[in-house]
Amino acid sequence: MSLGAVLASLLALFLPMPASALVGPTQLAPEFKPYVVMILDNGSGEGASYCSASVIAQDVVLTAAHCVSTPSATQVFFLGGEGKLIFLVAAWIIWTLASVLLIPLAIHFGRIRPHTSFQAGLSLIIFGTAIAYYLWPGVAERLVFSDVASIAINPGYRPNTGQDTASIDLALMRLAKPLPSSFKPVEILRNFSVVTGQRLQIVGFGHADEEERGTSGILRTAVLAANGPKSPVLVHLTDPDGNRLGGCTGDSGAPVFAVGRPALVAVAIRAKGEDGYACGAETEAVLTGPQLPWIREILDAWSGAKNLTL
């Protein structure tokens, strides 16, 4: 993917786009960070788009089929240095405050004159800022991108279908190199029976607000309830408390787990809204248990079946 395409894709994280993010009263989900990554795609011809994906093996992720196009136009990425970035910012703030406090302390103890003290404090601030600026690129580049070697689309996928059509909107992606050891494969539940009213947990990187830019790219989670109509391949999820909670832009491909653990039940594919909104009323997801034969077949072909947790 070219630099321009990557930049365009990153801009998609901060610009409103039509597609399916977690909106409503969600919670941060750091405990699920080892199991979920982001997908960037620039091959649709309609601008860059981004989605979420589950880690299936150390070099394979599972997402929605409509999130990907070709391997050359698609990348997986994740935030690999955010902890270091927070430390750098905190260290710079402390350094700046200490430099500012140096001025009154130095004047109070009569060590240097006010003018000289001011110059010394300002010099320290400039020096600290220069060091932070020098270190920043090394930390920021920990926004890690991984090229895609292969993509497998589920044969039951039917693009551009309506919400009442049972399209198996799933795709597996084999990465050019394995994810870091901090990532772990999710468990895929084989015989998980979803009943009406059952609580399930969606985890994704999408928008937290349809109308506010810059609310995506943060891993969030929400507990939704299974609703009708019951289907052998799809599950419809709604907010049990009626607070307009659900998937939205950036949450296509997001895992739907059993509550409280990284055990995959379904993959989010579509969102539906009311009163002029695109999200918040219903989240549609593809059940992964019935697709295990297809997943095994692809992983066997990619020689990655030994990494799968079933």
C-alpha positions, 0 to 999 in steps of 0.5 A, a space after each residue: 500500500 502506498 504512503 498516500 493510501 495509508 495516510 488516507 486510511 488513517 484519516 478515515 479514523 477521524 472522519 465520519 463515514 457510512 458503514 458499520 462503531 460502538 455508539 452509546 454508553 460503552 466501556 473501554 476494553 483493555 482486557 480484550 486488546 490481545 484479541 482484536 486488531 484494526 483493518 485498513 482497506 483502500 481498494 473499494 474505489 470509494 475512499 479508505 475504510 477501516 474495520 475491526 477483526 479477531 485474532 484467529 491465529 498468530 498470523 490469521 485474523 477474521 473480519 467481515 468480507 465487505 471490509 477487504 478487497 485485495 491483499 495489496 490494498 488491505 493492511 492490518 494495524 494495531 497500536 503497539 506503542 501507546 504505553 510508551 507514548 503516554 509515558 513520554 507525554 507524562 515525562 515531558 509535562 513533569 519536565 516542563 513543570 519542574 522547569 517552571 518551578 525552577 524560576 521562583 525557587 532560584 529567585 527565592 534562594 538568591 542563587 541567580 537573578 530573576 532575568 537569568 533564572 527566567 532564561 534558565 527555566 526557558 532553556 530547560 523547557 526548550 531542551 525538554 521539548 527538543 528531546 521529546 520531539 526527537 523521541 516522538 517519531 520512534 514512539 509514534 512509529 509503533 503504530 504497527 502495520 502488517 501487510 496481508 499475504 492472502 484473503 479468503 472470502 466465505 463462499 456464502 457472502 453476497 455483497 450489496 444485499 439487504 438486511 433481510 438477506 442471510 449473507 455470510 459476510 466473513 473473510 479470513 486474512 493471512 498476514 505476511 508476518 505473525 503478530 507480536 507475542 502479546 496477541 493471542 488467538 480467540 477461542 471459537 465456540 463450536 456449539 453455542 446456542 443463542 437464545 432470545 434475550 441472551 447477553 453477548 459482548 461486542 468489542 470494536 474500534 469504531 465510533 463512539 458518536 456518529 456526529 463527532 469526529 475523532 471518537 474511533 480507534 479506541 477499543 470499546 465494549 458493550 453488552 447486547 441482547 439477542 433478538 429475533 428473528 432467530 436464524 441458523 447463520 445470523 444473530 440480531 443484537 439490540 440494547 437490552 436497556 434501550 440506550 441506543 447502544 450498538 455497533 457503528 462505523 469501524 465495528 464491522 468485523 468486530 468480534 461478538 464474544 460470550 460475556 466476560 471472555 474472548 470466546 467468539 460467538 459471532 462477527 458484527 457485519 451491519 448496523 441499523 439506526 432509527 430517527 435519522 441515525 445509522 447506528 444504535 438500533 440493531 447490530 447484525 452479526 454472523 454466527 461463527 460456530 456454523 462456519 468452523 468447517 470453512 475456517 478449518 479448511 482455509 487454515 489447513 490450506 494456509 498451514 495455520 490450523 495448529 494455531 487455532 483454538 477450538 
